[in-house]
C-alpha cells in the first residue's frame, strides 16, 4: 500500500513538472540584480513595491501591471505599466541614458513595455543594443527629442509604440525594419514628412502630429494594412481613391487635416472597411456611393467639409473649401536651377537685410551718442534698433513695410462656421446645465463645459443682460462677436440670446459658446523643465509670432478695435502642435450700460489695464511674454520685469557672448545670434516706460518677421541640425 502511494506521488510530481510553462527556469543572479536596479531607477513605483530578494520573478502571478517571462535562465519579456499621469514624472535625478543602459544588459529581451512610468528625457542611441527585440512599447511618458536613427537597426522589431510622448523632428527611415507590423507614434510633435516603412505594416497610427504632406502613393502597395489613423495632422492634397479599397483595410481615419478636392464617383471600398472618418477637411463635390452614409456594417463620418450629398447639415459652403484649399496648397517643387537661384536670393536678401539693419543701427547709435553727450545724461539706454526712438505723438508714419496684411481667410482656417444656437441646443450641450458640468461661476454668470452634436467640446458662458439694452443693441454686439475668429484666439463659435419680451423688467440671457482647450498653457511649458526643453528657439519664435498676429487681429481687423487685453503666459494656451491661442481677451458684450464685457475674468488683469493707453498696454504685455520666452524665466512682478529688461539692455551693449549667456540655457546652440538679438531688442522696446514710445503691433510684426527670416536662413544652412 505504501509503495503504491509513493508511486502515485512520484507520478503526479512528474506529471506536474511536464506541464509547467517554459518560463519556470530561474534567472541568473545578474539579471535579478538588474531588475532591482530598474526598480530603484524607477524610484520604487507602486506596481513594483512587492519586489524583494525572495521574489521569484519567473513565477509572478498574472497581472495587468507587471509581467515577466523567462526562458533558459534569461528574461525574455518585461512589461511594467505604472499609474503616473502626463504631469507626473520621475525626479530630476532620473536619466534615460542610465536607465536604458541598465535595461540593455537583459540581452535576451524580445518584448519590452514601459507605460505611464513618468520617464522623461531623450531616447538614447544605445537603444539599438536590444538586438533581439520584437516588441518595444514606451508610450504615455514624457520622452522628448528626436527618435534615434539607431532604432532602425532592430531587425526583429514587429511592434513599435512611442505614442503619447513629446517626440519631435523627422521620423527616421524605417524601411530596414522588414518585420514591422504595428507602428504607433500618435500624440507627439513629429513631422513634417511621412515615415518610410516596409510593406508588412498592419497598423499605422500617426494621429495628432505635425505631418504636412500629401498621402504617399506608395500606400497602394500596403496590402496588409488594416488600420490607418493619420487624423489631426496637416495633410494636404486630394485623398487618393485607392485608400478606400486597400486589400486589407478595415479602419480609416483622415479627420482634421487639410485634404481637399473631390472624391471620384468610381471609388470602391473594401468590403471589410467598417469605419471611415474624413471629417474636418476641405472636400468638395459628392461622396462616392460606398461611403455615402453609415450602414450596419460601416460607420462613416463626413462632417465639416463642403460636400453636397450628405444627410448632415454640418457642412461648409463650397466656396470656403475652394479658397482654403488654395491657401494650403503645397508649393510646387522648383527645378534645380530655380532652387539654387532661390537659395542665392534668400542668402543675398538676408545679407542685404543685415547690412541695412547694421547701417541703420550705426547711424542711430551715432545720433543717440551725440545727444547723450550734449545732455551729459547718465541714464542708461539701448537704442541699437531700427524702431524710431522718438516717434512723437501718435503712431509712427507707416510705410509699405508696416501696412497690415489682412489674413482673415487663413486666420479662420479649421474653425467651424459661426452659429446662432437655440436654447434647446444649449440645454442639450450641457445636459440641462447639469451642476456636474459647471466649471466656473462669478458675479457675471456661470461657465459650463458642454458637447455639441458633432462631438466637439466647448465652454458655454451664461450671462444675464439688463433688459434696457434693446434687441438691436444685442444684435450689434453679437455681430462684433461673430468676427472674433482667429486661429490664435480661443474663438467664439456662436451664441444664443433668450429674451423675455413679456416681462420688460426682467433680464435677457445670452449664451456664448467658445472653444475648449484641454492642453496646457505657455506658463506650464516654461515652468516644467521637460516641456521647456521641447521649446527650442524656432518654436519659441513661432509662438511669439503667432501671439503678435492675434494681437494685430484684435487691434486692426476688428471694429471697434479690442484693446487692453489680459495678455499673460498663463492666458496663452498651446495645442498639441505648440500653436498658441490667446484666452481671456476682451469680448464686447454688455452686462449693463457702460460696462466692459462680462466674459472676461479681469480679476487677475495687470494694473496697466486701467491706464489711458490700452493699445500700448498690450504691446507691453507682449514684451513681457517675449522676455520670458527668451530667458525661460517666469517673471511674477513688475520689479522682476524691470530688472531683467535692464540686464538684457546691458548685455546688448556689452558683447554677443554676454547676451548668449543671459538666455535660457535650453535654447543655446539652436538660435542665430542676429535672430536672438532682434527678438531681445523687440522686447526691450515693447517694455519702454513711456507708453507713447512703444512700437505699434505692425512695427513688432515687421521686426519679428525679420528675426524669423534670419533664423530660417541660419537653419537652412545646416546649423541647427548639427547643434541639436
SVG drawing of the C-alpha trace seen along z (x, -y; Angstrom):
<svg xmlns="http://www.w3.org/2000/svg" viewBox="-46 -119 78 121">
<polyline fill="none" stroke="black" stroke-width="0.4" points="0.0,0.0 2.8,-2.4 4.6,-1.6 1.5,-2.4 1.1,-5.8 4.8,-6.5 4.4,-5.6 1.3,-7.7 3.1,-10.7 6.0,-10.4 3.7,-10.0 1.8,-13.2 5.0,-15.1 6.5,-14.1 3.2,-15.0 3.2,-18.4 6.7,-19.1 5.9,-18.1 3.0,-20.6 4.8,-23.6 5.3,-26.6 8.6,-27.1 9.4,-30.2 9.8,-28.2 13.6,-28.5 15.2,-30.7 17.0,-33.7 20.7,-34.3 21.7,-36.4 23.0,-39.0 19.6,-39.6 17.9,-39.5 20.1,-42.4 19.3,-44.2 15.6,-44.1 16.3,-45.6 18.3,-48.3 15.3,-49.0 13.1,-49.2 15.5,-51.7 15.9,-53.8 12.1,-54.0 12.0,-55.3 10.2,-52.3 6.8,-52.7 3.7,-51.3 3.4,-48.4 7.0,-47.2 6.6,-47.6 6.5,-43.9 9.9,-43.1 12.5,-41.8 15.2,-39.2 12.7,-36.4 10.7,-37.3 10.6,-34.5 10.3,-36.7 9.6,-33.9 6.6,-32.8 4.9,-36.2 1.1,-35.9 -0.6,-37.2 -1.1,-41.0 -2.0,-43.9 0.7,-46.0 3.7,-43.7 4.7,-40.7 8.0,-38.9 8.5,-35.9 11.7,-33.8 13.3,-31.2 16.6,-29.4 17.6,-31.3 17.0,-34.6 14.3,-37.2 12.7,-37.4 9.7,-39.6 9.3,-42.5 6.2,-44.7 5.7,-47.4 2.6,-49.7 2.5,-52.5 -0.1,-55.0 1.8,-58.3 -0.1,-60.8 1.4,-63.1 2.2,-65.7 3.8,-63.2 7.4,-62.5 10.4,-61.0 12.7,-63.3 15.4,-65.4 17.9,-62.7 16.4,-60.3 18.5,-59.7 17.1,-57.9 20.7,-57.1 21.5,-55.3 18.1,-53.6 18.3,-52.1 22.0,-51.3 20.8,-49.1 18.0,-47.5 20.1,-46.6 22.0,-44.2 18.9,-42.0 20.3,-40.7 17.6,-38.1 14.7,-40.5 12.2,-40.0 9.5,-42.2 9.8,-45.4 6.9,-47.5 7.3,-50.6 4.0,-52.5 3.0,-55.5 6.1,-55.4 7.0,-59.1 10.0,-58.5 11.5,-61.8 14.4,-62.7 15.6,-61.7 15.8,-58.2 19.5,-57.2 21.1,-55.9 22.1,-52.8 18.6,-51.5 19.9,-49.5 21.6,-47.2 18.2,-45.4 19.3,-43.3 16.6,-40.6 13.7,-42.9 10.4,-42.2 8.1,-44.5 9.0,-47.9 6.4,-50.0 7.4,-53.2 4.1,-55.0 2.4,-57.6 5.6,-59.0 7.4,-62.3 10.2,-61.2 11.2,-64.1 13.7,-65.0 14.2,-63.0 13.5,-59.3 17.1,-58.0 18.1,-56.7 19.6,-53.7 16.1,-52.3 16.0,-51.3 18.7,-48.6 16.4,-46.5 15.8,-44.0 13.5,-41.7 11.1,-44.5 7.5,-43.8 5.7,-46.4 6.9,-49.9 4.8,-52.1 6.1,-55.5 2.7,-57.2 1.7,-60.0 5.1,-61.5 6.9,-64.8 8.9,-63.5 9.6,-65.9 11.5,-66.2 11.6,-63.9 10.7,-60.2 13.7,-58.1 13.6,-55.8 12.1,-52.5 12.3,-50.6 15.0,-48.4 12.6,-47.0 11.2,-44.4 9.2,-42.7 7.5,-45.8 3.7,-45.2 2.5,-47.7 3.6,-51.3 2.0,-53.8 3.6,-57.3 0.4,-59.2 0.2,-62.3 3.7,-63.7 5.1,-66.6 6.6,-64.6 6.8,-65.7 6.6,-67.2 7.1,-64.1 5.5,-60.6 7.9,-57.9 9.1,-55.3 8.4,-51.7 8.2,-48.2 5.2,-46.6 4.3,-44.3 2.7,-47.1 -0.7,-46.1 -1.5,-49.0 -0.2,-52.6 -1.2,-55.2 0.3,-58.7 -2.6,-60.8 -2.1,-64.2 1.4,-65.1 2.7,-67.7 2.9,-65.8 2.4,-68.1 2.4,-66.3 0.2,-64.5 -0.8,-60.9 2.1,-59.0 1.3,-56.9 3.4,-54.0 0.5,-53.3 -1.1,-51.5 1.4,-48.6 0.4,-48.2 -1.6,-45.0 -1.6,-44.1 -2.6,-47.5 -5.8,-47.1 -5.7,-50.2 -4.7,-53.7 -5.1,-56.7 -3.5,-60.0 -6.1,-62.3 -5.2,-65.7 -2.2,-66.5 -1.7,-68.9 -2.2,-66.6 -2.8,-68.4 -3.9,-67.5 -6.6,-65.1 -7.5,-61.7 -6.2,-59.0 -9.0,-56.7 -7.1,-53.6 -7.0,-54.3 -10.6,-53.0 -10.0,-49.8 -6.7,-48.6 -6.7,-44.9 -6.9,-44.6 -8.1,-48.0 -10.7,-48.0 -10.3,-51.3 -9.5,-54.6 -9.3,-57.9 -8.3,-61.0 -10.1,-63.6 -8.9,-67.1 -6.5,-67.7 -6.4,-70.0 -7.3,-67.3 -9.1,-68.9 -10.7,-68.3 -13.5,-66.0 -13.6,-62.2 -14.1,-60.2 -17.5,-58.8 -15.9,-55.5 -14.3,-55.0 -14.8,-51.4 -14.5,-50.3 -13.1,-47.1 -16.0,-45.1 -14.1,-44.8 -13.9,-48.6 -16.0,-49.2 -15.0,-52.8 -14.3,-55.9 -13.8,-59.4 -13.0,-62.2 -14.5,-65.0 -13.0,-68.5 -11.2,-68.6 -11.8,-70.7 -13.5,-68.1 -16.0,-69.2 -18.4,-67.5 -20.3,-64.3 -19.4,-61.3 -18.9,-58.1 -21.8,-55.6 -19.8,-53.2 -19.2,-55.8 -22.3,-58.0 -23.8,-57.1 -23.4,-54.9 -24.8,-51.4 -25.0,-48.5 -21.6,-47.3 -19.8,-50.6 -19.6,-53.9 -18.9,-57.0 -18.3,-60.5 -18.0,-63.3 -18.9,-66.5 -17.4,-69.9 -16.4,-69.6 -18.2,-71.2 -20.0,-68.0 -23.3,-68.3 -25.0,-64.9 -24.8,-64.1 -27.7,-64.0 -25.8,-66.1 -26.4,-69.8 -22.9,-70.4 -21.2,-71.2 -19.5,-74.4 -20.3,-76.4 -18.5,-75.2 -16.6,-78.5 -14.9,-78.1 -13.2,-74.8 -12.0,-76.1 -10.5,-79.3 -8.8,-77.4 -7.5,-74.7 -5.7,-77.3 -4.3,-78.8 -2.8,-75.5 -1.8,-74.1 1.8,-72.8 4.3,-74.7 5.4,-73.1 8.9,-71.7 11.3,-74.1 13.8,-72.9 17.5,-72.6 18.4,-75.9 15.4,-77.6 16.2,-76.1 19.8,-77.4 18.6,-80.8 16.1,-80.9 18.7,-79.9 21.0,-82.5 18.2,-85.1 17.5,-84.2 21.1,-84.4 21.6,-87.8 18.3,-89.0 19.4,-88.1 22.9,-89.6 21.3,-92.8 18.9,-93.0 21.7,-92.6 23.7,-95.3 20.7,-97.6 20.0,-96.9 23.6,-97.3 23.9,-100.5 20.7,-101.9 21.9,-100.8 25.2,-102.6 23.6,-105.9 21.1,-105.6 23.8,-104.9 25.8,-107.9 22.8,-110.2 22.0,-108.9 25.6,-109.1 25.8,-112.8 22.5,-113.6 23.7,-111.8 27.0,-113.8 25.1,-117.0 22.8,-116.3 25.6,-114.7 22.9,-112.2 23.9,-109.3 20.7,-107.5 21.4,-104.1 19.6,-103.4 19.7,-100.7 18.6,-102.2 20.6,-100.0 17.4,-99.1 15.5,-100.2 12.5,-101.4 12.2,-105.2 13.3,-106.1 11.4,-109.3 8.2,-108.8 6.5,-111.8 2.8,-111.8 0.5,-109.2 1.6,-106.3 4.7,-106.4 4.4,-107.1 3.6,-103.8 5.4,-102.9 4.9,-99.8 6.6,-97.5 4.1,-98.4 0.9,-98.0 -1.4,-95.4 -1.7,-92.2 -5.3,-91.0 -5.2,-87.3 -8.8,-86.6 -9.1,-83.7 -6.1,-81.9 -6.8,-83.1 -10.1,-81.3 -8.9,-78.1 -10.1,-75.0 -12.8,-76.7 -16.4,-75.6 -18.8,-78.3 -20.2,-80.7 -23.7,-79.6 -26.8,-81.0 -27.7,-78.3 -31.1,-77.6 -31.9,-77.2 -32.7,-73.5 -29.1,-73.1 -27.6,-74.8 -29.6,-72.6 -28.6,-69.5 -24.9,-70.5 -24.8,-71.0 -27.2,-68.2 -29.8,-70.8 -27.0,-72.7 -26.1,-69.8 -24.1,-71.1 -21.5,-68.4 -20.6,-70.3 -20.2,-73.7 -16.6,-74.7 -16.8,-78.3 -19.1,-80.8 -18.9,-84.5 -21.0,-87.6 -21.5,-87.8 -22.7,-84.3 -21.8,-80.7 -19.5,-78.7 -20.4,-75.2 -18.5,-72.5 -20.6,-71.2 -20.6,-68.9 -22.1,-69.9 -23.9,-67.4 -20.7,-66.9 -18.9,-65.7 -16.7,-68.8 -16.1,-70.0 -17.0,-73.7 -17.4,-76.2 -20.9,-77.7 -21.0,-81.0 -24.4,-82.1 -24.8,-85.8 -27.6,-87.9 -28.1,-91.1 -30.1,-94.1 -33.4,-94.4 -32.7,-98.1 -30.4,-97.0 -32.6,-96.9 -32.7,-93.9 -30.9,-95.9 -28.1,-96.7 -27.7,-93.0 -27.7,-92.1 -24.9,-94.7 -22.7,-93.2 -23.4,-89.7 -22.3,-90.8 -19.0,-92.0 -18.6,-88.8 -19.2,-86.7 -16.0,-88.2 -13.8,-87.2 -12.4,-84.2 -8.7,-83.7 -6.5,-80.6 -4.6,-82.1 -7.5,-83.1 -9.7,-80.9 -12.5,-81.7 -16.2,-82.3 -18.1,-79.6 -21.6,-81.1 -24.2,-82.5 -27.8,-82.2 -30.0,-85.0 -33.1,-84.4 -35.3,-87.5 -38.4,-87.7 -40.5,-90.3 -43.5,-89.7 -41.5,-90.9 -39.8,-94.1 -38.3,-94.4 -36.5,-91.0 -33.1,-90.3 -32.3,-88.5 -29.9,-85.6 -27.1,-85.4 -25.2,-82.1 -21.7,-82.5 -20.1,-79.3 -16.3,-79.2 -13.7,-76.7 -12.5,-74.4 -8.8,-73.5 -7.6,-70.8 -3.9,-71.3 -1.6,-73.3 -0.6,-77.0 2.6,-78.6 3.3,-79.1 3.0,-75.3 5.6,-74.7 8.0,-77.3 7.7,-76.2 8.2,-72.5 11.8,-71.6 10.9,-68.7 8.3,-70.7 10.5,-73.8 13.3,-71.8 11.0,-71.0 10.7,-74.7 13.8,-75.4 14.4,-78.8 12.5,-78.2 9.5,-77.0 9.6,-80.0 9.8,-82.5 6.9,-80.8 4.8,-81.1 5.7,-84.8 4.9,-85.5 1.5,-83.8 0.7,-85.8 1.7,-89.0 -0.6,-88.1 -3.5,-87.6 -2.9,-91.0 -2.8,-92.6 -6.1,-91.0 -7.7,-92.4 -6.1,-95.9 -6.6,-96.4 -9.1,-93.9 -12.0,-94.2 -14.2,-97.3 -14.2,-98.7 -10.6,-97.6 -10.3,-95.4 -7.6,-96.9 -6.3,-96.4 -6.4,-92.6 -5.1,-90.4 -2.0,-89.0 0.0,-86.7 1.8,-83.4 -1.0,-81.6 -3.6,-83.0 -1.7,-81.7 -2.8,-78.1 -0.8,-75.7 -2.4,-73.0 -0.7,-69.6 1.3,-71.2 2.6,-74.0 0.4,-76.5 -0.8,-79.2 -4.3,-80.5 -4.9,-83.6 -7.6,-83.1 -9.3,-85.7 -9.2,-88.6 -11.9,-91.2 -15.2,-90.2 -17.5,-93.2 -20.9,-92.2 -22.6,-94.5 -23.9,-93.3 -25.1,-96.8 -24.8,-100.2 -21.2,-101.4 -19.6,-98.3 -16.9,-96.2 -17.6,-92.7 -18.7,-90.2 -16.9,-87.4 -13.6,-88.4 -12.3,-87.4 -10.4,-90.6 -9.6,-90.0 -6.1,-88.9 -5.5,-91.6 -2.5,-93.8 -2.6,-97.2 -1.7,-98.5 -5.3,-97.8 -6.5,-100.9 -4.2,-103.2 -5.2,-105.7 -3.4,-103.8 -4.7,-100.3 -3.2,-99.7 0.3,-100.1 -0.6,-98.1 -1.0,-95.1 2.4,-95.9 4.0,-96.0 2.5,-92.6 3.6,-91.1 7.1,-92.3 6.8,-90.5 5.8,-87.3 8.8,-87.6 11.1,-88.3 10.1,-85.1 10.4,-83.1 14.0,-84.4 15.1,-83.8 12.9,-80.8 12.1,-82.5 8.6,-83.3 8.5,-86.9 5.9,-87.5 6.3,-91.2 6.9,-94.5 10.2,-94.7 11.4,-91.3 10.4,-92.5 12.3,-95.8 15.4,-94.1 15.5,-91.6 15.0,-94.4 17.9,-96.4 20.1,-93.3 19.4,-92.4 19.9,-96.1 23.4,-95.9 24.0,-92.6 23.1,-94.0 25.7,-96.7 28.5,-94.6 29.1,-91.7 27.4,-88.8 28.9,-86.4 27.2,-88.1 23.8,-88.1 24.2,-84.4 24.9,-83.7 21.8,-85.6 19.3,-83.5 17.6,-80.2 20.4,-77.5 18.0,-75.1 18.0,-77.1 21.7,-77.6 23.0,-76.3 19.6,-76.5 19.4,-80.2 21.1,-82.5 22.6,-85.3 21.1,-88.1 17.7,-86.5 18.1,-86.4 19.4,-89.9 16.5,-91.3 14.0,-89.5 15.6,-90.9 15.5,-94.4 11.9,-94.0 11.2,-93.0 13.2,-95.9 11.3,-98.4 7.9,-97.0 8.8,-97.4 9.6,-101.1 8.3,-103.2 6.8,-105.8 3.8,-104.1 3.7,-106.6 7.1,-105.5 6.4,-101.8 6.0,-100.4 2.7,-99.5 1.8,-95.9 2.6,-96.4 6.1,-97.5 6.5,-94.5 5.4,-92.1 7.7,-93.5 10.8,-93.1 9.6,-89.7 9.4,-88.6 13.0,-89.8 14.2,-87.8 12.4,-84.7 13.9,-85.1 17.4,-85.3 16.7,-82.2 15.4,-80.3 18.4,-81.2 20.7,-80.1 18.7,-76.8 18.6,-76.0 22.4,-76.2 22.5,-73.2 23.5,-75.0 20.5,-73.8 20.7,-70.1 24.4,-70.0 23.8,-71.6 20.7,-69.7"/>
</svg>
